[in-house]
Each structure stands twice: as C-alpha cells, then as structure tokens.
C-alpha cells in the first residue's frame, strides 16, 4: 500500500492516475489529514499499513510565502519532518518532493545533488530545511528535486500561456531565467520506478536526486514552443500569433528573486534507475497532443 500525501495538487493528481494505471494500491489524502499534526499523521499511518509514503504536500506560493512565513514553514519544514517521523515509526520508505529553489541560481552549470544550497526566499529556505528534516527523521528516504513542473491538473505555465495566447495579441515573456520544463507525467513514472525497485529488493540508494526533463531553455523559449504545439493541435489558429516579446525579470517585479539558472544535473538518477529521460520538447508535444484529445 502506498500513502500519497497531497493527492489533490498537480503532481498528486497525476500520481493518483499513474498509480491506478500501473495497478498500484494506494490511499490518497489532502487537508483531511493535517501534516502539521503529528498525532493525526500517526493515527492515519496506524490505520493504513503503507510500505511507502509519497509526500507531494507543500506551500508553493513563492511570493505569498514572504508574508505567510509561519504557515509556509509549518507545511514545508515541520510538516515534512512529521511525515518522515511517522514513516520511520511504521518502517515505511518515504519519497519527498523538493525543488530547484534550494539553490540561489547564480551558477552556469547544472546543479548536482551535493552542491551547496543557498535559497534566496522563504519558500526555498523552508523546502531546504524540510529536506534536512526528512533525512534526519527517516534516513530511509528519497528526496526528488524537480523544477518548472507542468501538467493537466492545477495552475502552471503551460495553462497560463494557452489562456493568455487565446486572449492577447502580444505577450512579454521573461528571457533571462533558464531551466528545464518537466511534465508531471514523466516525474510520476520515475516515482513509480523508485517504488517498484525497492519492492523488488533492488532499491536505489537513499538520498537526494534531481529529476527534470532533458534540455534547458528560457521561459520565452518555452512559450514559443507552446505556441507552436498549440497551432499543430489546432488550439491556436496561427503559429505567429500572439506576438511574443522577450523581456527581463526586472520588467516583472516580484517579492522573491527567481533563480536565473535552475538547471539540475540528472546523472545520478539516470544511473540509479538506468533510465532515459525524455527531452522537454518531446514531452511537451505529448502533453499537448493529449490535451487536444481531451477537448475534442
């Protein structure tokens, strides 16, 4: 049995569908089990004998977190510690989802798992502290850092761009932040692979891993390809419209500085799972094709 925490979010909903597709038995929870309440977690864990817990729950509103620091820390740090503690008590493995925001983004080569962290905002800081708490409370855990996540559920860059492209004649898109778009479906399949490996007595070593789709681009590049794919599927009538204009981050002021370079090195997880990681453009095309089928 798998216990999926945060099953109503973008990744959690995708994971629910992926577990079902693979015939994996799981129970999903969201706010009905308060991760800031150790007793509530322990009670639920006692009722459901899960051998693996997947934690997708998090406070992810990067700017809002600066004004909501207590709740952000309660969910991202203390909540993660509580989940890890419950997992350890029950002898369950834990997969915990983390983020590229643990780095400051000042680098120019892909970040490795053992590179020094240096978060620049409360969101990244609480997620980094959550990683430390997870490995302290339950060393039999895997932490998966990801970035630029999108999927069919919830709000994300792809959905926002498609909505704006249908409404606007011109859009400014940031062109000085670089990262790797990640389809939630691809990440979900990797998590299934990790679970399958430990259940077959060939578990990958515990610790921190990075996973995104291959390649690295700017948000402007991403938007251009979204527009191209949307014209191929018929969602947009003209691949030259709306007009996309590259701009700097300074033109979109925010409370928290976005990492200018968020590219993560995937060598470790590729070797551990002996897997091929899809290119971002390949995965976006598959996502857009599925989206077109759903709206027909």
C-alpha positions as CSV (number, residue, x, y, z in Angstrom):
1,X,0.0,0.0,0.0
2,X,1.2,3.5,-0.9
3,X,0.1,6.5,1.1
4,X,0.0,9.6,-1.2
5,X,0.0,12.8,0.7
6,X,-1.1,15.9,-1.2
7,X,-3.2,14.0,-3.7
8,X,-5.2,17.0,-4.8
9,X,-2.4,19.0,-6.3
10,X,-0.9,19.0,-9.8
11,X,1.6,16.2,-9.1
12,X,-0.5,14.4,-6.6
13,X,-3.4,14.1,-9.0
14,X,-1.1,12.9,-11.8
15,X,0.4,10.4,-9.4
16,X,-3.1,9.1,-8.5
17,X,-3.8,8.4,-12.1
18,X,-0.3,6.9,-12.7
19,X,-0.6,4.6,-9.7
20,X,-4.0,3.5,-11.0
21,X,-2.7,2.9,-14.5
22,X,0.1,0.7,-13.0
23,X,-2.3,-1.2,-10.8
24,X,-0.7,0.0,-7.6
25,X,-2.7,0.1,-4.4
26,X,-2.7,3.4,-2.7
27,X,-4.6,5.8,-0.4
28,X,-4.6,9.5,-1.0
29,X,-5.1,12.3,1.5
30,X,-5.0,16.1,1.3
31,X,-6.1,18.5,4.0
32,X,-8.3,15.9,5.8
33,X,-5.0,14.6,7.4
34,X,-3.2,17.6,8.8
35,X,0.6,17.2,8.2
36,X,1.3,19.7,10.9
37,X,-0.3,17.4,13.5
38,X,1.9,14.5,14.4
39,X,-0.9,12.6,16.2
40,X,-3.1,12.8,13.1
41,X,-0.4,11.5,10.9
42,X,0.5,8.7,13.2
43,X,-3.2,7.7,13.6
44,X,-3.7,7.5,9.9
45,X,-0.4,5.6,9.4
46,X,-1.6,3.2,12.0
47,X,-4.9,2.5,10.2
48,X,-3.2,2.1,6.8
49,X,-0.2,-0.2,6.6
50,X,1.7,1.6,3.9
51,X,5.2,0.4,2.9
52,X,5.8,3.7,1.1
53,X,4.7,7.2,1.7
54,X,4.9,9.8,-1.1
55,X,4.8,13.4,0.1
56,X,3.6,15.9,-2.5
57,X,2.2,18.4,0.0
58,X,3.8,21.8,0.1
59,X,3.3,25.5,0.4
60,X,4.3,26.6,-3.1
61,X,3.2,30.3,-3.4
62,X,6.7,31.7,-3.7
63,X,5.8,35.4,-3.3
64,X,3.0,35.0,-0.8
65,X,5.3,32.9,1.4
66,X,7.2,36.1,2.3
67,X,4.1,37.4,4.1
68,X,2.9,34.0,5.3
69,X,6.2,32.6,6.8
70,X,4.7,30.7,9.7
71,X,2.3,28.6,7.6
72,X,5.0,28.1,4.9
73,X,7.4,26.7,7.5
74,X,4.7,24.7,9.2
75,X,4.0,22.9,5.9
76,X,7.3,22.7,4.1
77,X,9.6,22.1,7.1
78,X,7.7,20.9,10.2
79,X,5.1,19.0,8.1
80,X,7.9,17.2,6.2
81,X,9.6,16.3,9.5
82,X,6.3,15.0,10.9
83,X,5.7,12.8,7.8
84,X,9.2,11.5,7.9
85,X,8.8,10.7,11.7
86,X,5.6,8.8,11.0
87,X,7.2,6.9,8.2
88,X,10.2,5.9,10.4
89,X,7.9,4.7,13.2
90,X,6.0,2.5,10.8
91,X,9.0,1.2,8.9
92,X,7.9,2.9,5.7
93,X,10.1,4.3,3.0
94,X,9.4,8.0,2.1
95,X,9.6,9.8,-1.2
96,X,9.6,13.6,-0.6
97,X,9.3,16.1,-3.4
98,X,11.6,19.2,-3.3
99,X,12.6,22.0,-5.6
100,X,15.3,23.8,-7.5
101,X,14.6,26.8,-5.3
102,X,17.0,25.4,-2.7
103,X,19.8,26.9,-4.9
104,X,20.4,30.6,-5.5
105,X,20.5,30.2,-9.3
106,X,23.8,32.1,-9.7
107,X,25.5,29.1,-11.3
108,X,26.1,28.4,-15.0
109,X,26.5,24.6,-14.9
110,X,23.8,22.1,-13.9
111,X,23.4,21.8,-10.2
112,X,24.4,18.4,-8.7
113,X,22.7,16.9,-5.6
114,X,25.8,17.6,-3.4
115,X,26.2,21.2,-4.4
116,X,25.8,23.7,-1.6
117,X,22.3,25.1,-1.2
118,X,21.6,28.8,-0.8
119,X,17.9,29.6,-1.0
120,X,17.0,33.3,-1.5
121,X,13.4,33.3,-0.3
122,X,11.2,31.8,2.5
123,X,9.8,29.1,0.1
124,X,13.2,27.8,-0.9
125,X,14.5,28.1,2.7
126,X,11.7,26.1,4.2
127,X,12.0,23.5,1.4
128,X,15.7,23.2,2.1
129,X,15.1,22.9,5.8
130,X,12.4,20.3,5.0
131,X,15.0,18.2,3.1
132,X,17.3,18.2,6.2
133,X,14.4,17.3,8.5
134,X,13.3,14.4,6.3
135,X,16.8,12.8,6.2
136,X,17.2,13.4,9.9
137,X,13.9,11.8,10.9
138,X,13.9,9.0,8.4
139,X,17.2,8.2,6.6
140,X,15.4,5.6,4.5
141,X,14.0,8.4,2.3
142,X,14.4,9.6,-1.2
143,X,14.2,13.3,-1.9
144,X,13.4,14.2,-5.5
145,X,14.2,17.8,-6.5
146,X,12.3,19.0,-9.6
147,X,11.7,22.3,-11.5
148,X,9.4,24.0,-13.9
149,X,6.6,21.4,-13.4
150,X,3.5,21.4,-15.6
151,X,0.6,19.0,-16.2
152,X,-3.0,18.8,-17.0
153,X,-4.1,19.5,-13.3
154,X,-3.8,22.7,-11.5
155,X,-2.2,26.1,-12.4
156,X,1.0,26.1,-14.3
157,X,2.9,27.9,-17.0
158,X,1.5,26.0,-19.9
159,X,-2.1,26.5,-18.9
160,X,-1.5,30.2,-18.2
161,X,0.2,30.7,-21.6
162,X,-2.5,29.0,-23.5
163,X,-5.2,31.1,-21.8
164,X,-3.3,34.3,-22.5
165,X,-2.4,33.4,-26.0
166,X,-6.1,33.0,-26.7
167,X,-6.9,36.4,-25.3
168,X,-3.9,38.7,-26.1
169,X,-2.3,39.9,-29.3
170,X,1.1,40.5,-27.7
171,X,2.8,38.9,-24.7
172,X,6.0,39.7,-22.9
173,X,7.9,36.6,-21.7
174,X,10.9,36.5,-19.4
175,X,14.0,35.6,-21.3
176,X,16.8,35.7,-18.6
177,X,15.8,32.7,-16.5
178,X,16.9,29.3,-17.6
179,X,15.7,25.9,-16.6
180,X,14.1,22.6,-17.7
181,X,10.4,22.2,-18.1
182,X,9.1,19.0,-16.5
183,X,6.0,17.1,-17.4
184,X,4.3,15.8,-14.3
185,X,3.6,12.5,-16.0
186,X,7.3,11.9,-16.6
187,X,8.1,12.6,-12.9
188,X,5.2,10.4,-11.8
189,X,6.6,7.5,-13.8
190,X,10.0,7.9,-12.2
191,X,8.4,7.8,-8.8
192,X,6.7,4.6,-9.8
193,X,10.0,3.2,-10.9
194,X,11.6,4.0,-7.5
195,X,8.8,2.3,-5.7
196,X,8.9,-0.8,-7.9
197,X,12.7,-1.1,-7.4
198,X,12.6,-1.2,-3.6
199,X,9.6,-3.6,-3.7
200,X,11.7,-6.0,-5.8
201,X,14.7,-5.8,-3.4
202,X,16.7,-3.7,-5.8
203,X,16.2,-0.3,-4.2
204,X,18.3,2.7,-5.3
205,X,20.4,4.2,-2.6
206,X,18.5,6.6,-0.3
207,X,19.2,10.3,-0.5
208,X,18.7,13.3,-2.8
209,X,18.1,13.0,-6.6
210,X,17.3,15.5,-9.3
211,X,14.7,15.0,-12.0
212,X,13.5,17.2,-14.8
213,X,13.1,16.7,-18.5
214,X,16.2,17.0,-20.5
215,X,17.4,20.2,-22.1
216,X,17.4,23.7,-20.8
217,X,15.7,26.8,-22.1
218,X,14.2,30.2,-21.0
219,X,10.6,30.9,-20.3
220,X,10.5,32.8,-23.6
221,X,11.7,29.7,-25.4
222,X,9.1,27.6,-23.6
223,X,6.3,30.0,-24.6
224,X,7.3,29.9,-28.2
225,X,7.2,26.1,-28.3
226,X,3.8,26.1,-26.5
227,X,2.5,28.4,-29.2
228,X,4.0,26.1,-32.0
229,X,2.5,23.0,-30.5
230,X,-0.9,24.7,-29.9
231,X,-1.1,25.5,-33.6
232,X,-0.1,21.9,-34.6
233,X,-3.0,20.6,-32.4
234,X,-5.4,23.3,-33.7
235,X,-5.8,25.0,-30.4
236,X,-4.4,28.2,-31.8
237,X,-5.0,29.3,-35.5
238,X,-1.7,30.9,-36.3
239,X,1.8,30.0,-35.1
240,X,2.9,33.6,-35.3
241,X,0.2,34.9,-33.1
242,X,0.1,36.3,-30.5
243,X,3.3,38.2,-30.9
244,X,5.8,37.1,-28.2
245,X,8.4,39.6,-26.9
246,X,11.4,38.6,-24.8
247,X,11.9,40.7,-21.7
248,X,13.9,40.7,-18.5
249,X,12.9,39.6,-15.0
250,X,13.2,43.3,-13.9
251,X,10.1,44.0,-16.0
252,X,8.1,41.7,-13.8
253,X,8.9,42.8,-10.2
254,X,8.4,40.2,-7.5
255,X,8.9,39.9,-3.8
256,X,11.3,37.0,-4.4
257,X,14.1,36.9,-6.9
258,X,13.6,33.9,-9.3
259,X,16.7,31.8,-9.8
260,X,18.2,32.9,-13.1
261,X,19.7,29.4,-13.6
262,X,17.7,26.4,-12.4
263,X,19.2,23.6,-14.5
264,X,19.6,20.4,-12.5
265,X,22.1,17.6,-13.2
266,X,20.2,14.3,-13.7
267,X,23.3,12.0,-13.9
268,X,22.6,10.4,-10.5
269,X,19.0,9.3,-11.1
270,X,19.7,8.3,-14.7
271,X,22.4,5.9,-13.5
272,X,20.5,4.7,-10.4
273,X,17.4,3.8,-12.5
274,X,19.2,3.0,-15.7
275,X,16.6,5.2,-17.4
276,X,16.3,7.5,-20.4
277,X,15.0,11.0,-19.6
278,X,12.7,12.5,-22.2
279,X,13.6,15.8,-23.8
280,X,11.4,18.7,-22.7
281,X,10.2,19.4,-26.3
282,X,9.2,15.7,-26.8
283,X,7.2,15.7,-23.5
284,X,5.5,19.0,-24.3
285,X,4.4,17.7,-27.6
286,X,3.0,14.5,-26.0
287,X,1.2,16.6,-23.4
288,X,-0.3,19.0,-26.0
289,X,-1.5,16.0,-28.1
290,X,-3.2,14.5,-25.1
291,X,-4.7,17.9,-24.3
292,X,-6.1,18.1,-27.8
293,X,-7.7,14.7,-27.5
294,X,-9.4,15.7,-24.2
295,X,-11.0,18.8,-25.7
296,X,-12.3,17.1,-28.8
